[in-house]
């Protein structure tokens, strides 16, 4: 689930960047009003601006939701990593010593 949300988040980011770069700035409207050919576009003189603005708003809202979802996943992951549930509760068993230790004096028979 985390990977899916991350992939959607990256795709939304790339789409938002492309969509914002395609849009005209506020100063571009003045040129279109003096016969800049804005009425010959697919959406009409102001239709594309409204469509692109709404699409940008929708993508921004989805980006915000995926950002919050990723933050919740990260919080959950760090909480699990630092919780006391992961601490080992049983004492480790002591290692058995061999019968002949390298430091013990050897007896000859």
Secondary structure, DSSP 8 states (H G I E B T S, - for coil): -HHHHHHHHHHHHHHHHHHHHHS--TTHHHHHHTTSSGGGSTT-TTHHHHHHHHHHHHHHHHHHHHHHHHHHHHHHHHHHHTSGGGS--S--------SS-TTS-----
